[in-house]
Amino acid sequence: MSTLKVESRFNGPPGMGNGGYSAGLLAAHVDSPVVSVRLRKPVPLDHEMEVRGGELYDGETLIASAEPATLDLGVPATPTLDEARAAAAKVPWRDKHPFPTCFGCGPGREDGIAALLGPLDGRKEWAGVWRPAGVLPNDGVHVLPEIVWAALDCPSAQPVAPDGGPAFVLGTFVTQLEQPVELGVDHVLMAWELGRDGRKAYSASAIIGPDGVCGRARAVWVSIG
C-alpha cells in the first residue's frame, strides 16, 4: 500500500485539491497510457491518504478511483500561437473567475499554471498559450506528469462556463499523455464543449507543442452553482 498527499499549493476551489493535479497523482498508480479518474469527494489538502490499488482513501472514505481506459478523441486544427494569444486576450474568466486562487487557472497565482483561454474567432474552440515556467514541479527539462494533467483540466471547464459561472467541479477525467511538456517552450492550450445533460457538462482539451499533441483529455463537469 502506498500513500498520496496533495499539498496546499495545489488547490482548486478553496480548501480542496485541484482536480486535474490530484487525478494525475493517482493516475501514476495505474499502469496504462490512458487513465480515467473519477473524483468522488473533495480531495483534502496537506493530508496523507492511502492508495489501495487504483483507489484513493481518506481513512475509510473513498475519495477517488482510477482505472485503465481508452480515449477516442480527435484534436481540432491547431491555431497559431498568435491566434491563441489573441483568443486568450479576450478571456472573460480573467475578471469573473469563480476560483481565483486555483493552481491551474487562477489569474493571480504566480506559482501556478495560469491556464486562461478565450474563444477563437469564428470557431467553437477556445485557446491560449502556456509557457511552463521553472517554478512548476519539473525534472529539470519537462514539467511532471501531474502538472500536465492540471493543465488539461482547468481549460476544459472554461468553454462550459464562458462567463465564469455557474461554477463547475471536475467529476471524471480521462487523459492520455503523449509527449513530455518542455519548460520554457510555448504550447497551445485548446478546449471545446462536447455537450450537456442536466447539471453535467462534457468537454475536451489538448496541449499542443512544437512537435504535435502532448496530451489530450475528456472531462465530465458537475455544476455546483
C-alpha positions as a Markdown table, in Angstrom:
| # | Residue | x | y | z |
|---|---|---|---|---|
| 1 | Met | 0.0 | 0.0 | 0.0 |
| 2 | Ser | 1.3 | 3.5 | -0.8 |
| 3 | Thr | 0.3 | 7.0 | 0.2 |
| 4 | Leu | -0.5 | 10.2 | -1.5 |
| 5 | Lys | -0.7 | 13.8 | -0.3 |
| 6 | Val | -1.9 | 16.9 | -2.1 |
| 7 | Glu | 0.0 | 19.9 | -0.8 |
| 8 | Ser | -2.0 | 23.1 | -0.1 |
| 9 | Arg | -0.2 | 24.9 | -3.0 |
| 10 | Phe | -2.1 | 22.6 | -5.5 |
| 11 | Asn | -5.6 | 23.7 | -4.6 |
| 12 | Gly | -8.6 | 24.1 | -6.9 |
| 13 | Pro | -11.6 | 25.5 | -5.2 |
| 14 | Pro | -10.7 | 26.8 | -1.7 |
| 15 | Gly | -9.9 | 24.1 | 0.7 |
| 16 | Met | -9.6 | 21.2 | -1.7 |
| 17 | Gly | -7.1 | 19.8 | -4.2 |
| 18 | Asn | -7.1 | 20.8 | -7.9 |
| 19 | Gly | -9.0 | 18.1 | -9.7 |
| 20 | Gly | -6.5 | 17.6 | -12.5 |
| 21 | Tyr | -3.4 | 17.6 | -10.4 |
| 22 | Ser | -5.0 | 15.2 | -7.8 |
| 23 | Ala | -6.2 | 12.9 | -10.6 |
| 24 | Gly | -2.7 | 13.0 | -12.1 |
| 25 | Leu | -1.1 | 11.9 | -8.9 |
| 26 | Leu | -3.5 | 9.0 | -8.6 |
| 27 | Ala | -3.1 | 8.1 | -12.3 |
| 28 | Ala | 0.6 | 7.4 | -11.7 |
| 29 | His | -0.5 | 4.3 | -9.7 |
| 30 | Val | -2.2 | 2.8 | -12.8 |
| 31 | Asp | -0.1 | 1.1 | -15.5 |
| 32 | Ser | -1.8 | 2.3 | -18.6 |
| 33 | Pro | -1.2 | 5.0 | -21.3 |
| 34 | Val | -4.8 | 6.2 | -20.8 |
| 35 | Val | -6.3 | 6.6 | -17.4 |
| 36 | Ser | -9.8 | 7.5 | -16.2 |
| 37 | Val | -10.1 | 9.1 | -12.8 |
| 38 | Arg | -13.4 | 9.7 | -11.0 |
| 39 | Leu | -13.3 | 12.2 | -8.2 |
| 40 | Arg | -16.0 | 11.1 | -5.7 |
| 41 | Lys | -15.3 | 13.5 | -2.8 |
| 42 | Pro | -13.3 | 16.8 | -2.5 |
| 43 | Val | -9.6 | 16.0 | -2.2 |
| 44 | Pro | -8.2 | 17.0 | 1.2 |
| 45 | Leu | -5.1 | 19.2 | 1.3 |
| 46 | Asp | -1.9 | 18.6 | 3.3 |
| 47 | His | -3.4 | 15.2 | 4.4 |
| 48 | Glu | -1.8 | 11.8 | 3.8 |
| 49 | Met | -4.2 | 9.4 | 2.2 |
| 50 | Glu | -3.9 | 5.7 | 1.2 |
| 51 | Val | -3.8 | 4.3 | -2.3 |
| 52 | Arg | -5.3 | 0.9 | -2.5 |
| 53 | Gly | -4.9 | -0.5 | -6.0 |
| 54 | Gly | -6.4 | 2.4 | -8.1 |
| 55 | Glu | -8.5 | 3.8 | -5.3 |
| 56 | Leu | -7.7 | 6.7 | -3.0 |
| 57 | Tyr | -8.9 | 6.6 | 0.6 |
| 58 | Asp | -9.0 | 9.1 | 3.4 |
| 59 | Gly | -9.5 | 6.6 | 6.3 |
| 60 | Glu | -12.4 | 4.5 | 5.0 |
| 61 | Thr | -13.8 | 7.2 | 2.8 |
| 62 | Leu | -13.3 | 6.7 | -0.9 |
| 63 | Ile | -12.0 | 10.0 | -2.4 |
| 64 | Ala | -11.3 | 8.9 | -6.0 |
| 65 | Ser | -10.8 | 5.9 | -8.2 |
| 66 | Ala | -8.6 | 5.4 | -11.3 |
| 67 | Glu | -8.6 | 2.7 | -13.9 |
| 68 | Pro | -7.2 | 2.0 | -17.4 |
| 69 | Ala | -9.3 | 3.5 | -20.2 |
| 70 | Thr | -9.4 | 4.2 | -23.9 |
| 71 | Leu | -9.8 | 7.7 | -25.4 |
| 72 | Asp | -11.1 | 8.2 | -28.9 |
| 73 | Leu | -10.7 | 11.9 | -29.2 |
| 74 | Gly | -9.6 | 13.9 | -32.2 |
| 75 | Val | -8.0 | 17.2 | -31.8 |
| 76 | Pro | -9.2 | 20.1 | -34.0 |
| 77 | Ala | -6.9 | 22.1 | -36.2 |
| 78 | Thr | -4.3 | 23.8 | -34.0 |
| 79 | Pro | -4.4 | 27.6 | -34.1 |
| 80 | Thr | -1.2 | 29.5 | -34.5 |
| 81 | Leu | 0.5 | 30.9 | -31.3 |
| 82 | Asp | -0.7 | 34.4 | -32.4 |
| 83 | Glu | -4.3 | 33.2 | -32.8 |
| 84 | Ala | -4.2 | 31.5 | -29.5 |
| 85 | Arg | -2.8 | 34.6 | -27.8 |
| 86 | Ala | -5.5 | 36.8 | -29.4 |
| 87 | Ala | -8.1 | 34.4 | -28.1 |
| 88 | Ala | -6.7 | 34.4 | -24.6 |
| 89 | Ala | -6.6 | 38.2 | -24.5 |
| 90 | Lys | -10.5 | 38.1 | -24.7 |
| 91 | Val | -10.9 | 35.6 | -21.8 |
| 92 | Pro | -13.9 | 36.5 | -19.7 |
| 93 | Trp | -12.7 | 34.5 | -16.8 |
| 94 | Arg | -9.9 | 36.9 | -16.0 |
| 95 | Asp | -12.2 | 39.3 | -14.1 |
| 96 | Lys | -15.0 | 36.8 | -13.3 |
| 97 | His | -13.1 | 33.8 | -12.1 |
| 98 | Pro | -15.2 | 31.5 | -9.8 |
| 99 | Phe | -12.0 | 30.3 | -8.0 |
| 100 | Pro | -9.3 | 33.0 | -8.5 |
| 101 | Thr | -6.7 | 31.2 | -6.3 |
| 102 | Cys | -6.9 | 27.9 | -8.3 |
| 103 | Phe | -3.5 | 26.4 | -9.0 |
| 104 | Gly | -4.5 | 25.5 | -12.5 |
| 105 | Cys | -6.2 | 28.7 | -13.8 |
| 106 | Gly | -6.2 | 31.3 | -11.0 |
| 107 | Pro | -5.2 | 34.6 | -12.7 |
| 108 | Gly | -3.4 | 35.8 | -9.6 |
| 109 | Arg | -1.2 | 32.7 | -9.0 |
| 110 | Glu | 2.4 | 33.4 | -9.9 |
| 111 | Asp | 3.4 | 29.9 | -8.8 |
| 112 | Gly | 0.6 | 28.2 | -10.8 |
| 113 | Ile | -0.2 | 27.3 | -14.4 |
| 114 | Ala | -2.5 | 30.3 | -15.1 |
| 115 | Ala | -4.2 | 28.5 | -17.9 |
| 116 | Leu | -6.6 | 31.1 | -19.2 |
| 117 | Leu | -8.3 | 30.6 | -22.6 |
| 118 | Gly | -10.6 | 32.6 | -24.8 |
| 119 | Pro | -12.8 | 31.9 | -27.8 |
| 120 | Leu | -11.2 | 31.6 | -31.2 |
| 121 | Asp | -12.6 | 33.9 | -33.8 |
| 122 | Gly | -15.1 | 32.0 | -36.0 |
| 123 | Arg | -14.6 | 28.7 | -34.2 |
| 124 | Lys | -16.3 | 26.9 | -31.3 |
| 125 | Glu | -12.9 | 26.0 | -29.6 |
| 126 | Trp | -11.2 | 28.1 | -27.0 |
| 127 | Ala | -7.4 | 28.6 | -27.0 |
| 128 | Gly | -4.5 | 30.1 | -25.1 |
| 129 | Val | -0.7 | 29.8 | -24.8 |
| 130 | Trp | 1.2 | 28.2 | -22.0 |
| 131 | Arg | 4.9 | 28.5 | -21.5 |
| 132 | Pro | 5.7 | 26.3 | -18.5 |
| 133 | Ala | 8.0 | 28.1 | -16.0 |
| 134 | Gly | 10.6 | 26.6 | -13.7 |
| 135 | Val | 8.5 | 27.4 | -10.7 |
| 136 | Leu | 6.3 | 24.4 | -11.6 |
| 137 | Pro | 7.4 | 20.9 | -10.4 |
| 138 | Asn | 9.7 | 19.5 | -13.0 |
| 139 | Asp | 12.6 | 17.1 | -13.7 |
| 140 | Gly | 14.9 | 19.8 | -15.0 |
| 141 | Val | 13.7 | 19.7 | -18.6 |
| 142 | His | 10.0 | 18.9 | -18.5 |
| 143 | Val | 7.1 | 19.5 | -16.1 |
| 144 | Leu | 6.0 | 16.5 | -14.2 |
| 145 | Pro | 3.0 | 14.5 | -15.5 |
| 146 | Glu | 0.6 | 15.6 | -12.8 |
| 147 | Ile | 1.2 | 19.2 | -13.9 |
| 148 | Val | 0.2 | 18.2 | -17.4 |
| 149 | Trp | -3.0 | 16.7 | -16.0 |
| 150 | Ala | -3.7 | 20.0 | -14.2 |
| 151 | Ala | -3.0 | 22.0 | -17.4 |
| 152 | Leu | -5.5 | 19.8 | -19.3 |
| 153 | Asp | -8.1 | 20.1 | -16.5 |
| 154 | Cys | -8.8 | 23.8 | -16.0 |
| 155 | Pro | -9.0 | 24.8 | -19.7 |
| 156 | Ser | -11.8 | 22.2 | -20.3 |
| 157 | Ala | -14.0 | 24.0 | -17.8 |
| 158 | Gln | -13.9 | 27.4 | -19.4 |
| 159 | Pro | -16.0 | 26.8 | -22.5 |
| 160 | Val | -18.8 | 25.2 | -20.4 |
| 161 | Ala | -18.9 | 28.2 | -18.1 |
| 162 | Pro | -17.9 | 31.0 | -20.5 |
| 163 | Asp | -18.8 | 33.9 | -18.2 |
| 164 | Gly | -17.3 | 32.3 | -15.1 |
| 165 | Gly | -20.5 | 30.8 | -13.7 |
| 166 | Pro | -22.2 | 28.8 | -12.6 |
| 167 | Ala | -19.2 | 27.1 | -11.0 |
| 168 | Phe | -18.4 | 23.5 | -12.1 |
| 169 | Val | -16.2 | 20.9 | -10.4 |
| 170 | Leu | -14.5 | 18.1 | -12.1 |
| 171 | Gly | -16.2 | 14.7 | -11.9 |
| 172 | Thr | -14.5 | 12.3 | -14.3 |
| 173 | Phe | -11.3 | 12.9 | -16.2 |
| 174 | Val | -9.9 | 10.6 | -18.9 |
| 175 | Thr | -6.4 | 11.6 | -20.0 |
| 176 | Gln | -3.8 | 10.4 | -22.5 |
| 177 | Leu | -0.2 | 11.8 | -22.2 |
| 178 | Glu | 1.7 | 11.5 | -25.5 |
| 179 | Gln | 4.8 | 13.7 | -25.3 |
| 180 | Pro | 6.5 | 15.5 | -22.4 |
| 181 | Val | 5.9 | 19.2 | -21.9 |
| 182 | Glu | 9.1 | 21.1 | -22.0 |
| 183 | Leu | 9.9 | 24.0 | -19.7 |
| 184 | Gly | 10.3 | 27.5 | -21.3 |
| 185 | Val | 8.6 | 26.5 | -24.6 |
| 186 | Asp | 5.3 | 27.9 | -25.9 |
| 187 | His | 2.5 | 25.3 | -26.1 |
| 188 | Val | -1.1 | 25.9 | -27.4 |
| 189 | Leu | -3.9 | 25.0 | -25.0 |
| 190 | Met | -7.2 | 24.1 | -26.6 |
| 191 | Ala | -10.6 | 23.3 | -25.1 |
| 192 | Trp | -14.1 | 22.7 | -26.5 |
| 193 | Glu | -17.5 | 21.7 | -25.2 |
| 194 | Leu | -18.9 | 18.3 | -26.1 |
| 195 | Gly | -22.5 | 18.5 | -24.7 |
| 196 | Arg | -24.7 | 18.8 | -21.6 |
| 197 | Asp | -27.1 | 16.7 | -19.6 |
| 198 | Gly | -28.8 | 18.5 | -16.8 |
| 199 | Arg | -26.2 | 19.5 | -14.2 |
| 200 | Lys | -23.4 | 17.8 | -16.1 |
| 201 | Ala | -21.3 | 19.3 | -18.9 |
| 202 | Tyr | -18.9 | 17.4 | -21.2 |
| 203 | Ser | -15.8 | 18.9 | -22.7 |
| 204 | Ala | -12.4 | 18.1 | -24.1 |
| 205 | Ser | -8.9 | 19.7 | -24.0 |
| 206 | Ala | -5.5 | 19.3 | -25.6 |
| 207 | Ile | -1.9 | 20.6 | -25.2 |
| 208 | Ile | 0.0 | 21.0 | -28.5 |
| 209 | Gly | 3.7 | 21.6 | -28.5 |
| 210 | Pro | 6.1 | 22.3 | -31.4 |
| 211 | Asp | 6.2 | 18.6 | -32.3 |
| 212 | Gly | 2.5 | 17.9 | -32.0 |
| 213 | Val | 0.0 | 16.8 | -29.4 |
| 214 | Cys | 1.5 | 16.4 | -25.9 |
| 215 | Gly | -1.8 | 15.3 | -24.2 |
| 216 | Arg | -5.5 | 15.2 | -24.7 |
| 217 | Ala | -8.4 | 14.7 | -22.3 |
| 218 | Arg | -12.1 | 14.3 | -21.9 |
| 219 | Ala | -13.9 | 15.7 | -18.9 |
| 220 | Val | -17.2 | 15.4 | -17.1 |
| 221 | Trp | -18.1 | 18.6 | -15.1 |
| 222 | Val | -20.8 | 18.9 | -12.4 |
| 223 | Ser | -22.4 | 22.2 | -11.7 |
| 224 | Ile | -22.4 | 23.3 | -8.1 |
| 225 | Gly | -23.9 | 26.7 | -8.8 |
